[in-house]
Amino acid sequence: MFRSIRLRFTIIYFLLVFIAMLLAGVFIVRSFEDYNLNVVSNRLDDIAQIMMSELSKIESDDLGEVRGIVQESIERHADIGLREEIYVIDQKSQSILATSTENVDRPVSEVLNT
């Protein structure tokens, strides 16, 4: 009789510890995921602000005319450790005018669907 009560207490104790560890693990994983998403989001916002400030210096409304300047600007930022892919898209033709990858002049739908 005494042995079965001790066994029950031990099983209950281990189950409580297991549940507590499971809940703590879920909380830590979610916190880590939220932190990383915030870091990436802030980095992308910073990159977008930098690129917008550089592109605002261009006085032409047609980016097709100044695509070399835009490409140089993107390459300059890629040289300083930019890991994200940047695409400048022409609204009229839906093609990529400048990019940090080799996808220049490809249709946007082709690049995004792959």
C-alpha positions in Angstrom: 0.0 0.0 0.0 2.7 2.5 1.0 4.7 1.6 -2.1 1.8 2.4 -4.5 1.3 5.8 -2.8 4.9 6.7 -3.2 4.8 5.6 -6.9 1.7 7.7 -7.4 3.4 10.8 -5.8 6.5 10.2 -8.0 4.4 9.9 -11.2 2.4 13.1 -10.3 5.6 15.0 -9.5 7.2 14.0 -12.8 4.1 14.9 -14.7 4.0 18.3 -13.1 7.6 18.9 -13.9 7.1 17.8 -17.4 4.1 20.1 -17.9 6.0 23.0 -16.4 9.0 22.4 -18.7 6.7 22.1 -21.7 5.0 25.4 -20.9 8.4 27.1 -20.3 9.7 25.8 -23.6 6.7 27.0 -25.6 7.0 30.4 -24.0 10.8 30.7 -24.7 10.3 29.6 -28.3 7.6 32.1 -28.9 9.5 34.9 -27.3 12.6 34.0 -29.4 10.5 34.0 -32.6 8.9 37.4 -31.8 12.3 38.9 -31.0 13.8 37.6 -34.3 10.8 38.8 -36.3 11.1 42.3 -34.7 14.9 42.4 -35.5 14.3 41.5 -39.1 11.4 43.9 -39.4 13.4 46.8 -38.0 16.3 45.9 -40.3 14.1 45.9 -43.4 12.5 49.2 -42.3 16.0 50.7 -42.0 17.0 49.5 -45.4 13.8 50.8 -46.9 14.4 54.2 -45.4 18.0 54.3 -46.6 17.0 53.3 -50.1 14.1 55.8 -50.2 16.3 58.6 -49.1 18.8 57.7 -51.9 16.1 57.3 -54.5 14.5 60.6 -53.5 17.6 62.4 -54.8 16.8 61.2 -58.3 14.9 64.0 -60.1 13.4 61.9 -62.9 10.0 60.4 -62.6 10.9 57.6 -65.0 13.2 55.2 -63.2 13.9 53.4 -66.5 16.0 56.5 -67.6 18.1 56.4 -64.4 18.3 52.6 -63.8 22.1 52.7 -63.8 22.1 55.1 -60.9 19.6 53.0 -59.0 21.6 49.9 -59.7 24.8 51.5 -58.4 23.0 52.6 -55.3 21.8 49.1 -54.6 25.2 47.6 -55.3 26.9 50.1 -53.0 24.7 48.9 -50.1 25.2 45.3 -51.1 29.0 45.8 -50.8 28.6 46.8 -47.1 27.0 43.5 -46.1 23.5 43.7 -47.2 22.0 40.2 -47.1 18.5 41.0 -48.2 17.3 41.1 -51.8 16.2 44.5 -53.0 14.0 44.9 -56.1 13.1 48.2 -57.8 10.1 47.4 -59.9 8.7 49.4 -62.9 5.0 49.8 -62.3 4.1 50.1 -66.0 5.9 47.0 -67.4 6.0 45.0 -64.1 9.7 44.2 -64.7 12.6 44.6 -62.3 14.7 47.7 -63.1 17.4 47.2 -60.5 18.1 44.5 -58.0 20.7 43.2 -55.6 20.6 39.8 -57.4 20.9 38.8 -61.0 17.2 39.2 -61.8 17.4 42.4 -63.7 14.8 42.8 -66.6 12.9 39.7 -65.5 9.2 39.9 -65.0 8.2 40.3 -61.4 5.7 37.4 -61.5 8.4 35.1 -62.7 10.8 36.0 -59.9 8.2 36.0 -57.1 6.6 32.7 -58.1 9.9 30.7 -57.9 
